[in-house]
Amino acid sequence: MATVADDSRVINPLQKELACYLSSFSVKPDNAYVRLFNKLRSCLDRINIVTLNYDLLIEQSLTNHGFGIDYNANGGGINLLKPHGSSNFLPQLPKGLTISGNTMIGCGTYVEGLETKAVSTVDEVMTWCKDPRNSDLSPVLAMYAEGKRVVVNRNLITNTQKKYSEIISSSKLVVLVGIKYIQHDKHIWEPIENARPNLFIVDPYPNSTIDWIKDKSITGVTVVKKGFDEAIWDLTKSVHDALYFT
């Protein structure tokens, strides 16, 4: 992605293809998300979920069991923050407005300030992406490259990252699963470094994250060298212990 030409005629279609592809995946009953949320059902309203993924598997795992989703963490459902955006975050043009044929090169953001609708299905994502009215738009998701550039509605992602930082600062336990320490992703790691909550890390190959822990002299860390699927019970116990026994 870092080598893609900085041209809206290239980036927007590529982001649309990415959104359609990633939103097409669906969960099965034995999915690890499903099993984890089943075990945490009684306390999900006290947990903030954050994902750097663009897919909709977490949303499906929650809504299939009757939970609502609150992407803004404002008390309207289970808090789910997506600080890199999501394949289902679709900017909406006002009725009667069409923007088409505009070429933008070298701009940090191509479009800003449009209302964003979070849809639920791949069909809705694909319909939006194929609509000629949206030819100069793409879903609100960061480019998968250093800097995590957002070309449409960047302020939405900036605000989500601020909310993430606020939540980290008030959390006594942060659970990290399926994420490696990447130095240039400062918006993810610096809030943890500053807040220094207890950390519970699930990673079969945690060396880079352990090096970060040592370099920052972070204490109160538990590392479980397992994959997500194998660590459901460990995760459940760590969350329950933090909520009920500390």
PEVENUR-V922431 format. One line per field, one symbol per residue. ss: DSSP state (H for helix, E for strand, L for the rest). burial: + if it has 16 or more other ideal C-beta (glycine too) atoms within 10 Angstrom, else -. A space follows every 10 residues. Layout:
# PEVENUR-V922431
ss=???
burial=???
This chain:
# PEVENUR-V922431
ss=LLLLLLEHHH HHHHHHHHHH HHLLLLLLLL LHHHHHHHHL HHHHHHLEEE LLLLLLHHHH HHHLLLLLEE LLLLLLLEEE ELLLELLLEE EELLLLLLLL LLLLELLLLL ELLLEEEELL LHHHHHHHHH LHHHLLLLLL ELLLLLLLLL LELHHHHHHH HHHHHHHHHL LLEEEEELLL LLLLLHHHHH HHHHHLLEEE EELLLLHHHH HHHHHLLLLL EEEELLLHHH HHHHHHHHHH HHHHLL
burial=-------+-- ++--++-+++ -++---+--- +++++++-++ ---+--++++ +--+++++++ ++----+-+- +++---++++ ++++++++++ +-+------- ---+-----+ +--+-+-++- -+--+--++- ---+++++++ +++----+++ ++++-++--+ +-+++-++-- +-+++++-+- +---+-+++- ++--+-++++ +++--+--+- -++------- ---+-+---- ++--++-++- -+----
